[in-house]
Each structure stands twice: as structure tokens, then as C-alpha cells.
Amino acid sequence: MVASTLLAVALSGISASALAEGKISIAQQFGIGYLILDVVRDQQLIEKEGKKEGLDIEVEWRTISGATGMNEALLSGALDVASAGVPPLLTLWDRTKDKQNVKAIASLGSMPNYLLSNNPAVKSIKDLSDKDRIAVPAAGVGFQSRTLQIETAKLYGDSDFKRFDKISVSLPHPDASAALIAGGSEITTHFSSPPFQYQALEHSNVHKVLSSYDVLGGQATFNVLYTTQKFHDENPKTYKAFYRALAEAAKIINADKNAAAETYIRVEKSRLPLSLVQKIVNDPEISFTISPERTGVYAEKLQELGVLKNKAASWKDYFFNEAWENPGS
């Protein structure tokens, strides 16, 4: 009787796990930093790769602005795959270690983020004052804020790394960019991202103060995709199809960047001129790759600043093993 009961429980567990396969919900934010996902979506690459695994994968696409909302949705189970900058991933990896065990799936490419200002007096971050307001997607915790904190620590010491948090405000990139260009609002500075920074710099009242590449020492990953150990382990075929779809999308982009720019405009329903998007996609500073680059700079610096409790021995500590087949840092 006991043996049969145990067998029934075991079988029900297998059934539940099997039923979980074939569904994936993915959230992205705004900008060209998500072009790989746009191509995946446009060409239904997850569905195509799923068929190779014998699955008809149902894909749900969502848009969430800011790392805070993204991470909350992932931890609540309302989302399978989140996307954000490297620092939000590391924060969640640190918080969920030996619990939900959130780790990265892949990079979404390397691209610089520019700190922009419409205040002529702001030539460097040393010129920022209490009269300025810095727009970022997730104040204090997002990619842009953490990058600014690392630069601030270099200039003012580790104990004062949050100096500019008090003048930072959370605002989605499209709204922040519009406010910066228009002027006349409290927003005098925006830690922007492609395509918004390129669009803003076409206006004579906006200038570049700092690049994230300056802070990180060169070309570095901007956004990553991440999920929980539970989703990774319980959906091996779906996960494999997703990872292969990402790799295929990167190849498609690099084979014809001008066509990829057209995909961005179509999927995002963007009103940007095609010529501008093609200019951005072809910018030599930008690399569309699923391999992580310089993510270890964030892991090291944020641990030194006390933002992260756990110290990563290498990038492989916070990436699932499928990513290890490619070079990374």
C-alpha cells in the first residue's frame, strides 16, 4: 500500500513537470538593448526551436519598465524570464542564493549607456547639484543607478557611493528622454540607453557627460535574461529551445544589421526614422552577442560596496551552465 502510494506521488510529480513544458512568459523593457528578443519574437524562433524538441511552445510576451517591477514579477511566479541590466540580475542572484537560485540565461548584447544632460554647467558628475534631477528606469537599483554608484565611489570613496541617489528619479526611458529634450522640467539629466540617447543627442541642448564604457573599462554587457532554478530545471526542453533561439537571433542580426533595424521598428512599432535605427545598430560600440562581457566588474565592485553579500568567483557563478559553452567575462 505504501509502495503504491509513493509510486502514485512520484508519477504525479512527473506529470506535473511534463505539463510545465511548452510554456514560457518573457518580459522586456524599452530600447534597442532588446533587439535580440525582437528578432526572436518576429521570426518565432522559440516556436521553431521547440518543434525540434517535439514541443509546441506557447510564448507570452510582456513589457515591464524598470528592474524592480521585473524582479517582483519573476519572484512571484507571474513571469518565467526577466530582462534587465547586469546589476539587477546580480542583486537577485545574491538575494536568492540557496533559495530560488536566480541566474542569468544569456547576454542580450554589449552597448554603452550615456549619462546625458541639458544643463550646460554639468560637464562631469562632479558638477551635479541638488538642483539637478537624474532620470533612470529604477532609481538606486537599476543598471544606470548602479553604474553611476560605481563611478561615484571612484570619485568620492566607497562610503559615499549613494551620493546621487537622492537626486535620482524613476522614469521610463521614453518619458525621460522626452523631458530632457523638451527642457523646462525638473529632469536635467538622464542616464539613457539606445536608441533614446542617440535621439536626444540630435538636439543641441543635450550633451553627453559619461559613458558606461568609461566606468567599466571597455565594451560591456548591458542587458541580460534571467530566471529561477525551478524554471530551468523543470523545463529542460523549453529552456534549450529558448537558448538556441537567442543564439540564432544574434546570428541573424549580425548577418544583416540593416534588416534587423527594420525588425526593431516593426516589432516595437517605433516611429524612429529607419536611418537612425540602422545607424545605431551598425555602431561599432554595439555588439549583439549572447556571451557576457565584463559582467564581473559589477559583481566585484558591488560586493566591495556591500550591495552584494556573496562574492562571485567568476561569471559562471551567476549564469546557468548552458551559457558556459560560449566565452564570457
ZIBEL-V468010 format. One record per residue. RES is the residue in one small letter. D_LAST is the distance of its C-alpha to the last C-alpha in Angstrom with 2 decimals. Layout:
RES,D_LAST + RES,D_LAST
This chain:
m,53.63 + v,50.59 + a,48.93 + s,49.61 + t,48.26 + l,45.01 + l,44.75 + a,45.36 + v,42.64 + a,40.17 + l,41.19 + s,40.94 + g,37.35 + i,36.51 + s,38.34 + a,36.51 + s,33.11 + a,34.29 + l,35.57 + a,32.22 + e,30.77 + g,31.19 + k,30.43 + i,27.39 + s,27.38 + i,24.60 + a,24.54 + q,23.11 + q,23.75 + f,25.07 + g,23.77 + i,22.15 + g,18.76 + y,20.23 + l,21.47 + i,19.72 + l,21.71 + d,24.77 + v,24.72 + v,24.28 + r,27.21 + d,29.33 + q,29.23 + q,29.34 + l,26.51 + i,26.13 + e,29.85 + k,29.80 + e,27.07 + g,28.93 + k,32.08 + k,30.46 + e,29.98 + g,33.57 + l,32.78 + d,34.10 + i,31.27 + e,32.42 + v,29.84 + e,30.35 + w,28.70 + r,28.82 + t,28.00 + i,27.23 + s,26.65 + g,24.49 + a,22.06 + t,24.93 + g,27.01 + m,24.14 + n,23.18 + e,26.87 + a,27.51 + l,24.79 + l,26.02 + s,29.63 + g,29.15 + a,30.22 + l,26.97 + d,24.80 + v,21.67 + a,20.65 + s,18.60 + a,17.59 + g,15.07 + v,12.04 + p,14.43 + p,17.10 + l,14.93 + l,13.90 + t,17.60 + l,18.77 + w,16.50 + d,17.93 + r,21.45 + t,21.64 + k,20.19 + d,22.90 + k,24.74 + q,23.61 + n,20.04 + v,18.33 + k,14.84 + a,12.86 + i,14.02 + a,12.00 + s,10.86 + l,14.02 + g,12.82 + s,11.94 + m,15.09 + p,16.58 + n,18.92 + y,21.99 + l,24.18 + l,27.62 + s,31.10 + n,34.71 + n,35.97 + p,36.86 + a,36.74 + v,33.01 + k,31.36 + s,28.57 + i,27.68 + k,30.19 + d,32.87 + l,32.27 + s,35.26 + d,36.69 + k,38.29 + d,34.98 + r,33.19 + i,29.52 + a,28.93 + v,25.67 + p,25.22 + a,24.79 + a,26.11 + g,24.48 + v,21.80 + g,20.18 + f,17.24 + q,19.69 + s,21.38 + r,18.38 + t,17.15 + l,20.75 + q,20.94 + i,18.14 + e,20.03 + t,23.27 + a,22.33 + k,21.72 + l,25.19 + y,27.23 + g,25.69 + d,23.83 + s,27.13 + d,27.60 + f,24.23 + k,26.10 + r,28.69 + f,28.31 + d,28.06 + k,31.86 + i,32.12 + s,29.43 + v,30.75 + s,29.28 + l,30.11 + p,28.72 + h,27.41 + p,30.51 + d,32.91 + a,31.16 + s,31.03 + a,34.70 + a,35.71 + l,34.00 + i,35.64 + a,39.02 + g,39.12 + g,41.81 + s,39.82 + e,38.10 + i,34.73 + t,34.25 + t,30.46 + h,27.83 + f,24.05 + s,23.87 + s,21.69 + p,22.48 + p,25.27 + f,27.03 + q,25.96 + y,27.22 + q,30.39 + a,31.02 + l,30.64 + e,33.47 + h,35.75 + s,37.14 + n,37.10 + v,33.28 + h,30.96 + k,27.29 + v,26.61 + l,22.85 + s,19.64 + s,16.45 + y,14.80 + d,17.20 + v,15.97 + l,12.20 + g,12.78 + g,12.23 + q,11.12 + a,9.15 + t,9.42 + f,12.92 + n,14.07 + v,13.12 + l,15.66 + y,16.40 + t,19.33 + t,21.13 + q,21.30 + k,24.91 + f,24.30 + h,21.65 + d,24.04 + e,27.31 + n,26.43 + p,24.76 + k,26.39 + t,25.84 + y,22.15 + k,21.83 + a,23.83 + f,21.73 + y,18.40 + r,20.25 + a,21.79 + l,18.52 + a,17.49 + e,21.04 + a,21.09 + a,18.17 + k,20.20 + i,23.34 + i,22.06 + n,20.85 + a,24.15 + d,26.28 + k,24.85 + n,28.38 + a,29.24 + a,26.12 + a,27.45 + e,30.72 + t,29.08 + y,27.55 + i,31.03 + r,32.71 + v,30.54 + e,30.10 + k,33.74 + s,32.64 + r,35.38 + l,33.19 + p,34.53 + l,32.93 + s,32.71 + l,30.55 + v,28.11 + q,27.96 + k,27.34 + i,24.35 + v,22.85 + n,23.37 + d,21.96 + p,19.71 + e,17.49 + i,16.70 + s,14.63 + f,15.39 + t,12.67 + i,11.76 + s,8.22 + p,5.78 + e,4.88 + r,5.07 + t,6.01 + g,6.05 + v,8.79 + y,10.81 + a,10.59 + e,11.81 + k,14.30 + l,15.77 + q,16.40 + e,18.08 + l,20.14 + g,21.28 + v,20.06 + l,18.12 + k,20.09 + n,17.57 + k,14.94 + a,11.71 + a,11.15 + s,7.52 + w,5.78 + k,8.45 + d,11.08 + y,11.15 + f,10.65 + f,13.72 + n,13.86 + e,14.75 + a,11.23 + w,10.38 + e,12.59 + n,10.17 + p,7.24 + g,3.77 + s,0.00
